[in-house]
């Protein structure tokens, strides 16, 4: 059953607590993922969402869960958590364990939960964007009012396939929202060194596509912008390009420890003045929607729960060696005479 956040009642304490819990859950989950990687227990590489929580929480609370589609690249843990995926199965997949969503064979960069409309988790930079457009094409072809959220990074905005995708999405009026998560660095390259025009939302201009740049750190503002744009795309059945300005506090990937190659400690500390969780906490306090004691209790509760999730995932067995050959080739028998 599709469900959508009641955005007319966003000031209700219960709803605001849900949003706060989602942000804190992502932060603690991702912190644990970094630890898992450094303990040598991650099945492959991983990329965390630390500092960008308001972007995923804001946008995914403005769509219909179980109805609309979501696709992203390899920074892909936050979205399934918000959509309701089992965090233990998510952690088990990241750790390459049999109880994971792909039996431990996809890993962090290929999370996939079709039941909840989450189509990955893709490792090729920009390569998933036409798949997202394809999802939007399918829903429009069937006469459905689904919206597809197509997340990508600022580096992927330079990929040729992204421009081809924008052209087809505009040509066919696909209900797809392209969300460029501009965290100012494509891997270890600052945006001014990889983009001739650093206002990435302008990529939509030559295709006649509506486009704009919005804030991705202030959850309240994110949700206002997201609701307005989602409503437009659902009604008009046309694409939209959004450049969401945010900032990652961790490295590009879990092994990116020497960030001094592309940013200074002072820059990072300045960015943390707009920590999305801290900004939302201030909003909740200023509007008497939650007490400091309540927020601290939630933080402690979720931190303990993430530790439990990790222990359960760690107890999950590794896939048996014979599974290396499963799900690789089709099991279909050839037709007679072929």
N, C-alpha and C positions, 0 to 999 in steps of 0.2 A: 504494500500500500504506500503510494507516494506521500511524503510528508514534507512540509515546508515550515521554516521558523515563522512564528507569528510576529512579524516585524512591526505591526501596529502596537504591540505591547512589549517593545524591547526594554522599557524601563522597569518591567516587573522583576523583582529580585530573583525569582526562581530562574527566569530566562537568563538574566545577567550572570547568575552563578554557573549555569551551564556553559556559557561562553568562556568564563574565567577558568573553569575546570578543563576545558578543551585546550586552552592556551598553556596552562601549567602542565597538563599531561604531555603535550608535545615536547615542551622544554625538558622535562625529566626523562621522557622516553629517549630523546635524542642524546642527552648527556650519557645515558646508559649505553646507547649504541656506540658512542665514541670509546667508552671503557671496554666494551666487548671487542671492538676492533683491536685495541691496544693490548688486550689479553690474548690475541691470536685466535679468537673464537668466531670471528665473522667469516662467513663463507663468501669471500670475494671482497670487493671494495664497497664503500658506502659514503653517502653525502647527507649531511644533517641540515635541519631547518631552523637551527638556533638563531634567533633574532628576527625571523621572518614569520612568526606564528600568526600575527594579525591578518596577513594576506590570505592564508588558507582558511582560517576560522571565519573571517569576514565573508569571503566569497561563497564558501560551501554552506553557510547558514542562510544563503539567499536563493538556494535552488531547492528543487523537490527531490529529496533523497529517495532512491529506489525508482526514480523516473528519469531524471536528467543524467547526462553522461559527463564523466570527468576523465581526463587523460593528462599525463605530465611526462617529464623526462626522468632523470635518475635521482632527483631529490624528492623522493616519493613516499616518505613515511607518514607525513602529517595528514595528507588527504584521506587515506583509508581509515586512519584513527577517527577522524571527524565523521566519516560516512558510516561508522559503526562496525568496521572490521574487528575481528578478535585480536586484541593486542598480543596475546600469547602466540597465536599462529603467525602473526607479523614478525615478532621477535625470533621465533623458531626459524622462519624462512631466512631472516637476516643471518642467523647462525648456521645455516645450511643443514637444518635438522628435518627429520621425516615428517613431523607434525606441522611444518610450515605450509603456506598456501600453495606452493608448487613442490611440495615434498622435499624442500631444501635444495632444489635444483635451479631456482631462479635467482635467489639471493636478493640483496638489498636493492639492486638497480632494476629489478624486474618484478615488483610487487603487482599483483593482479587479483581483483575481487569482482568478478563479473556479476555476482548476485547483487552487489550494491552499486553497480554502474561505474566501477572503477576499472579502467582499461589500461593501467600501467602508468608508470614504470617502464621507460625505454632508454637504452644505453647510447644510441646513436644521436649525436647532437643535432637537433632539429628534425630528425628523421620521423618522429612520431606526429608531427604537425599535420601532414596529409591524412594520417589515420584518424585524427580528431575531426578533420573536415569530412572524412568519409562517414563517421558516425552521424554527423549533422546532416549529411546528404541522405543517409538511410532513414532518419526520423522524418525528414521533410517529404521524402518520396512516399512514405507510408501515411502521410497526413497527420502526424503526431505533433504535439506542441512542445516537444522536448527541446532543451537547450543544452549545448555541449560547452563545457569549460575546457579550454585547450591551453594548459600552462606551458611556458617555455622560458628559458633564461635569456639574458641580454646577449650572450654569445651566440645562441641559436638564432637570434633575430637577423644575423648576417648570412645564414645558410641559404643557398640558392633555392633549395626545396621549399623554404618558408615563403619566398616570394611567389613561387609557382602556386603554392597552396592559397595564398591571399588572392591571387588572380582568379582561381577557380571558385573560391568561396564567394567573392564579389560577383562573379559572372553568374553563378547559380543561386545567389541570395540564400546562402546556407546559414541556419541559426547557430552560429559558432562564435563564441567569444574567445579571441586570442588574448591571453593574459601574459604579457612579458614581465617576468619577475626580475626587474632591474635592481640587482643587489650591488651594482657598480663594478663588478669584476667577472670577467669570463675566465674561469679557472684562476690564473694568476696575472691576468692582463687587465689593466684599468680600462674603463669604457672609452676614454678619449684616445686610447692607443689601438682600439680595434674597430671603432665605429666612426666613419667619416662625419656622420651627423649623429650626435649623442642624444637627440630627442627621438627615441626609437618609435614612438607612436606614429611618427610621420610616415612610417613604412606603409600605412594604410592609405595615404593621400593619392598616390597614382592609380589606385584601384577604386577610387570613389567610395571608400569605406569610412564610416564614422570612426573617429579615433580621438583619444585624449590621454593625458598623463594624470595619474591620481596618487594619493598618499597610500602607502602600504603599511605604515607603522602604527597609526592611530585606529584602533579597531572600530570605534564608533563612526569615524569618517569613512573607513573602508566599507562598512555595511551600508551606509547611505548611498555611496557611489555604486556599489555592487547591486543593490536592489533596483536602483534606477536603470542600470544598464541591462540587467537580466530581464526586467519587465519589458524593456524596449525590444530586445531580441526575441523574446517569446511572442510578443504581439505582432511585430512587423515581419518576423521570420527572415531577418537579415543579419549579416555578420557585423562584428564590432571588434576593433583593436584597442586594447588598453595596456598602457605602460604603467605598471605598479612600481613605485619607488620604495624600495626597502633596503635592508643592509644585513648581511650575514655576519654574525659575531664569531663564528667558528671558521676554520679553514674551508677551502673549496671542497676538499674531501678529508677523510679521517687521517690521512698521512701528511696533510698539508700543515706542518708545524712551523716552518720558517716563513711566516707571512710578511716578515720585514722586507722581503723581496719586492713587495708591491704595495704595502701600506705601513704606516708607522703606528706604534703603540698609542701615541697621542690621538691619532685619527680614530682608532678603534674605541678608545675611551670616550671621545666626543660623541661618536655615534651611539654609544650606550646610554647617553642622556635621553635618547628617545626609544629606549627599550620598550617594545610594545606591551609587555606584561606590566611594567612599571607605570606606563601611561594609563593603562586600563585600571590598574589599582587606584591611581589618583582620581580617575573619573568616578569609580565606585565609592570612594571615600567622600569626595566633594559633594556627591549627590545622595549621600546617606543610603546607598544601596547595599553596602556590605561593610562590616567592621574589620579593622586590622586583625583582630583575634580570629575572626572567621576565615579570612584569607590565609593566615598562617596555619590554621588547622587543616584547610584544604590542601595546602602545599605539602604538609607533613604526611597527610593521608595518601596523596597521590605518589609521593616519593616512595613510601613503603609498598604501595601497590605495584609500582614499576619493579621494585626489587623482587617481589613475589613472582611477577610475570617472567622476569629474567631467570629465576630459579626453576620455574616450570619448563621454560624453553630449554634450559641447559640440561634438564633431565630427559628431554626428548632424544631418541636415538638418531644416529646418523643414518642416511639411506643405505640399504644393503648394496654391496658392490655390483650385484647384477642389475640394479636399477640404472646403471650408466647407459644401458642400451634401450631402456623404455622411453616412450614419448619422443623418440628420435625419428623413426620412420613410421609410415602408416601401417596399420595392422590389416588393411583391406586385402582380401584375396584377389589376385588378378582374374579377370573374366576369361572364360574358356575361349580359346582361339586367339588370345593376345599374348 
